[in-house]
Amino acid sequence: MIGGAIWRITKMGDEEIVYAVDFNHRKERHLNGCTFEGIGRPNLMITDAFNALYSQPRRKQRDEQLVTRLLGTVRDGGDVMVVIDTAGRILEIAHLLDQLWNNAEAGLMTYNLVMLSYVASSVVEFAKSQVEWMSDKVLKSFEVGRYNPFQFRHVQLCHTLTELIRVRSPKVVLVSGLDMESGFSRELFLDWCTDVKNTVIITGRSGDRTLGARLIRMAEQSAENPNGSINRNLTIEVKRRIRLDGAELKNYRAMKLAEEREATRIRLEHADSSEDSDDDTVMVLGASTAGAAGKMFVASRHASTGADNGHFGNNSATASADVTATHIAEQRSHDIMWKWEQQQKSSFFKQSKKSFPMFPYIEEKTRWDDYGEVIRPEEYMVSDTAALPPHPAESKDAGGAGSDCDEQVTLLQEEREWPSKCISQIVKMEVLCKVDFIDFEGRSDGESVKKILSQIKPKQMIIVHGSSAATRHLAQYAQQQNIVQVIHPELLSALIPDHLRMS
């Protein structure tokens, strides 16, 4: 896949270590084959035995098998699910199918081609920017004709099952998740496996106990006995998400309410502790603001008392004027020298120094902790609610429309996503759809790996990533080719040098 590499590590200019795992020497549509040019006889080579006992058909034969199965299924009115990885080999198959759909003679333009993955858009955009690292043919077409092969014309990108349902059938879906233990591949298989018109094509191997491996064994048995009967029953653990109701819903909401109250209490305690740590300037500023608010409150009390007692003399007028002036001053606290102008009094002597030579400014101190600047979550919150009337009380008094506003507020306060839980149950089902395994892993087969090793002839070799039988087979072959030392660790074991072992 794109981004793969063979590591060549040189020590002191003499010793050379080569790390080559899961390589492919064959040229493909969007990638060149790997080469071992410039590598002599390394002191140590680390390679894998994944395909040591595996012999794959030629690429042309595999392409024809894939196209034949696709055409046969969609023309019968069925859907095809091609199980592939998320961002590697999916580019090869998507490029192949997009070219096939672009061919008018194939007659596939009437059917839909879909790529289903959570990161489908990101994968395609990334592939468009990596053309210079792809095959010579792709690079030449881009340089000469300014044609990007990953500017798909027929591939529709879907990120959820809801988007996939909206696509008209028959359709071919490239779905991520080779092991089929979770994600879209498992969910789609559970929905499509009971229809005889559908087809599931698996393009890569996974762990022995996964659903993908079980389907591969079923496909191999079906290929060996095309006219015989095979066991197509599977026992699968099906996990579903259902909505909470009754006592569970009540308990969930009570728990969420308790968590919100606790979070609010902790936030308030943190705010109090932060305020206590401010400097004296902020404390003096708070005291002066509180004093001004207290004066305004006292003046308002005097004004209201005078009004209640029926005394509307000069004192009440003066108090009302003070309240108004103080209120305006609080609202315009940062106007240009407004407070200073209000505080000026007539004096016999001229003042040489002004009381407020600068504009008023309150400095907000940035707080830090061990991990940097303290993040305030309210600054990053995105409001997902609709805009409400600014003054619901006024609308209620005006035309009696307050009930409609209250209903809007109630609806907006309801939970966007209903609380749910996961349940698991063991289900026995019969696989009625057709199942095939077509190798698109992009690895060299056993014979090719042996030829490459016989040409390189490393002095020492470490074999990893393979079954016990495949590892032993490749180790025996390496010893027959006069390789000095072969190390093949057993499964679930680790190689620890003597100087690293604990006494």
N, C-alpha and C positions, 0 to 999 in steps of 0.2 A: 504494500500500500504506500501511498505518498507519505513521505516523512521517514520511511524506513532507512536504515543505514547499516553498514558493516564497519565495525570499530577496529582500528589498527593502532595498537598501543606499543610504543617503542621505549625501551628502558636502556639508558646509558649508551644508546647508539648501536648496541649489539643484539640484545634480546628483544624479540618481537612477539606480541600477543595479538591474536586475531579473534574477534568475537563475531560470529556469523550464525544467527539463529533465525529460522523462518524466512529464508531467502528464496528468491525465485529468479532463475536464470533465463526464463522464457520472456520474450517480448509480448506485451499486451497492447490493448487499444490505447490506453492513456498513460502507460508507463513503459519505460525501457527495462530490459532485463539487467540484473545485477552482474557485475564483472569482477573478477579477481586479478585484474591486471595490476602489476606493481607489487604483488605479494609473492615473495619467494617461498622459502621453506621456513615457516615461523617456528619459534621454540614451543609455543603453546597455541592450540586452536580450540575454542569453545564452540560447539555446534549442537544441533538437536537431532533427535531420532524420531520425530513425530511421524514422518512418512517413510521410515526405513522399510516397512513391509507393505507399502501401499503403492499401487501402480494405477495411475490415472489415465483416462483416454486423452486424445489430442484435443486441442482447443476448438478446432473446427467441428469435431464430433459433438463436443459439449454444447456449442452454440446451436447446432442443428437440433439437438435434443431439447434444449430449452425453448426454441422457437416453435417446434412441432407441438410441444405440450401446451404452450400458450394459445396457439391458433386453434387447436382442437377443443380447448375448454371454452374460450370466449365465443366461438362460433356455435357451440351447443347451448349458449345462454348461461354459462356458469362464470364464477369469479375465481381468480387465481391469486393466491397469497404466496409471494416469494419472500422467504425468511432470510435475512441478510444482516450484517452488522450495521452499526450506526453511521460511521463516517469513513470507513476504509474501502472495503470491497463494494460497497453500494455504488460508488462512483463508476466502477467498471460496468456493472450491470445496467445502471441508469443510462450511461453513454451508449451501450449496445442497444437497448430498447428504444431510446429516443431516435437513433438512426433507423431502426427497423420501422418505427411508426412514421418516420418521414418519407419512407419509400411508398410511393403510391401503388406500386404493383402488389404490395403485401396486403392491402385492403384493411389495415388496422386503424385507420383514422376515425372510424365510427365507434371505436371502443376507447375507454378512458384508461390512462396510465397515471398512477398515483404513487407518491413517495410519502409514507406515513412515519413520522418521527417527531419527537418533541423539538429537535434541533434541525429539522429539515432545511429551513431557510438559511440558517447559519452555515450548514455544511456546504450548500450549493454556493453561497457567496464566498466561502473560503476557497472552494475549488476554482472559482473564476480567477482568483488572485494568485494561483500557484501554477499557472500554465508553463512558466519557464522551467519548472522542475519535472515536466511530464515528458512524454515520448517525443521523438523527433518529428513525427507526422503531425501531432497536435500542435507543436511549436511552430512548424512551418505554415500550417493553415492559419494560425493566428497572426504570424508576421506578414504573410503575403495577402491573405484575404480579409484580415482583421475579423476572423470568425472565431469566437470562443465556443468550444464544443460543449461547455457546461452552461451555456445560455439556452436552456432547454426550451423547446417549442411545444412539446406534447406532455411533459411531466408536470402534473399538478401537485403542489406541496400541501400536505395536510398535517396538522399538529394535534388534532384531537379526533376521537371516534365520531363526534358529532359532525365535524367537517367531512369525514369520510362517508357518513351515511347520506349526505347531501349529493354525493357524486353518483351519477346514474350507472347502473349495472347494464351489461357486463363490464368488468373492470379488472385491471391487473394492479396489484398493490405490492409495493416494496416496503416491507415492514421490518422494523428493527427488533433485535433480540434473538440471537442464535440459540440460546439454551431453552427459550420458550418457557421459562419458569416464572416470568413476570412481564409486565409491560403489555404493549400493543399486540405482540405476536401471540401471547397466551390468550388474551381476551378475544382476539379475532378468530383464533383457532376454535375456541369453545363455541363461537357463534356459527362458524361455517362448516365444521366437521360433520354435521348431520345431513348435509345436502350432497347427494350423489353427483351433482353437476359441478361442484367446486373441486379445486385442485390445490394442494399444498406442496410447494417446492422448497426444499431445504438446501442451502448452498454451502453449508459449513458444519463441521463437527464440533461438539461440545462435550461436557462431562458425561460419564457413563450413566449416571442416575437421573439425568435431566429428561424432560419431555422431548426435547429435540433429538437426543440419542435414541430414545425408544421409537420415535417415528422413523429414524434412519434405518434401524433394524427391521422395522415393518416394511419399509420400501425395498430393502435388500431381499427379504424373504419373498415379497411379491414379484421381484424381478427374477429370482431363481425358480419360482413356481408360478408362471403366468396363468396357467389353467387350474392350478390347485387352490385349495382353500387354506387360508391362513387365519390366525387368531387376530381379529381386528378390534378386540375389546381392550379398553384401557381403564384403569382405576386412577382417577385424578383427584387431587385435592383442589376444590374450587373455593376461592375466597371472594366473598361479596361484601359490598358496603350497603347497609340499610339505614334508614332514618330512625332516630330515636323517638319514642313516644311513651306516654304514660308516666310511670314512676321514674324511669330512666331519664326521660327528658327533664322532669322536675328536678331530679338530683343533679343533672348536668348544669342546669341554669343556676341552681343554688351554689354549686362549686365555682362556676365562673364569676358569680357575684362576689363570693368570698375572696377570690383571687384578685378581682379588681379593687376591692376595698383594701386588701393588704398592700397592693401595689401603690395605691393612692397614699396610704399611711407612710410607706417607705419613702415615697417621693417628697412628701411634706417634711418628713424628718430630715431628709437630705437638704432640702431647701433651707430649713431653719439653721442647720449646721453651717451651710454655706454663707448665709447672711451673718451669722455670728463671726465668721472669719474675715469679714470686710474690714477695711481700714477706717481710721477715724473720720476721714473726709466724708465717706458715705454715711456714717452714723450721724454726723453733724447735719448733713443735708436732709436726712430723714427726720431729724428732730425739728428742723426749721419748717419742713413741709407739714409735719404734724401740728406745729404751733400755729401755722397759718390756717390749717383746717379747723383747729380748735377755736380760733378767733372768729372764723366765719360761722361756726356752729353757735357760739355764744351770742353773736350779733343776731343771728336768725331767731334764736330763742327770745331775745329782747323784743324783736320786731313782732313775733307772733304773740307774745304776752301783751304787748301794747294793743294789738289789734283785738284780742279777745276781751280786754277790759274796756275797750271803747276809747282809748287814749290815742288820738291821732295828731299829736302836737308836733313840735319841732324835734323832740327826741326820737319819735318813731320815724320821722322822715330822715333824720340823720342816720339812724340804724339801717334803714332800708338802703340808703345810698352807700353805706359802708359795705353791706352785704353784696350789693351789685358790683361795687368796685373790686371787692375781694374775689368774687366769683369770676369776674372778667380777668383779673390778674392771674388767677390759677389757670384759666383756660389759655391765656396768652403769656405763659410763664417764660417763654423763650423769645418773645418779641424784642425788637431792637431797643434796648434801654428803657423799656416801658415802665418797669418797676422803679427804676432810678428817677424817671421824670415824675412819677406819682409821689415819691418820697421827698421831693425837693420842697423846702420851706424858705420863706423870705428871711433873710438874715442881713444884719447891718454890715458884717464883714464878708468880703468875697472869698470863697473857697478856692484855694489853689490846686487842690487834688480832688479828683472825682472818686466817688465811692465804688463805682463799677467801671473800671477802665477797659474791660473785655466783655465779650458776649458770654452769657451763661452757658455752661456745658457740663453734662454729667458723664463721666467716664465709666463705661461698663468694663469691669475687669474680667479678663479671660481666665477661667479656672483650668487647672491641669491636674492630672493624676499620673500614676505610674505608666499609663499607656498613651499619654498625650492629652490633647484637648478634650474636655468633657463634652460629650455629644448630647444635645438636647433633642429628644425624639420628636417633640412638637414642631420643630423646624423642618422636619423631613416628612411629615404626614401629608398624604395626598387625600383630599376630600373626595369621596366617591358618592356623595349624596347630592341631590338636586338642590338648587337655590330655593330658599324659603322667603316668604314676605318679610320685610325688615321689621314691621311693627304689627304682629298679629292681633294685639289688643285693640289697635285703632280700627282695623278692618272689622273686628267683631262689633265695636261700638257703632261703626258707620252703617253697615248694612246687614248685620246679623250673619255674616259669612265666616264667623270664627269657628264654627263647627267643621267646615270644610278644611280650614287650615289645621285644626287639631287632628283631623283624619290623616292629612298629609304627613304631619309630624309622627304620628303613630306608625304609619306605613314605613317611613324612612328609618325609624328606630328598630324595626324588625330585623332579624338576622338575615344577611344576604345568603348565607349557606346554612342550610338546616343541619343541626348536629346529627352525626351518624356514627356508626361503629362497624367494625369488620367482623364477619362471621366466617367460619371455615367448616366445610363439610366434604366428606368423601363421596365422590360420584363415580359410578361405573357407567361408561358410555361406549357406544360402538362407533368407530370411525368409518363413516360411509363415503367420505370424499376420497379422491385419489391422492396418494402420497408418493412423491418422488424425491430422490436425492441426486443433485447435479453439482459436482465439485467446482466451486468458484472461489476456493480459499486463496489461490495465488501463491502456492508453495511448490517447490521442486519435489518430484516424486523420489522414491527410493533409488532407482537406477541412476538418476541424475546426480543425487547426492554422493553416491559411491564413485562416480566418474570424477567429480570435482575433488573429492578427497584423494583419489589416486594421482591427480595432477599436482595438488599442493604438497602432499606428503609431509604433514607437520611432524615435528619430533615428539611432541606429546599432545594428547587430545582429551578433552573433557566432554562427555556426552550428557546432555540434559534434555528435559522436555520430551519425554516419550514413554511408552509403556515398557514393562519389563522385557517382554519378548522382543520388541523393536530395538531396545537399547542393547540387549545381548547380541542380537543379529548384527548390528552395526559395529559393535566392539570386536566381534570375531572377524568381520571383514577388514577392519582397520589393522588388526594384528597380522592378518595374512599379507597385508601390503607393507610389511616391515616398518610399521610405526612403532617407535621405541616403547612408549608407555601409554596405556589407555585407562582412563579413570571414568567409571560410570557409577555414580552413587545410586544406592537403592532408593526406592520410593520412600518418602517421609523421613529421609535421613539427611544430615548436613555434613559436609566435609570441614573439619576443623584441624588446622595445622598443629603440630606438636607444641610449638612455642606459644600457642594461644589456649591450650587446654589448661583447665584449672586443676591444681594439685589436690 
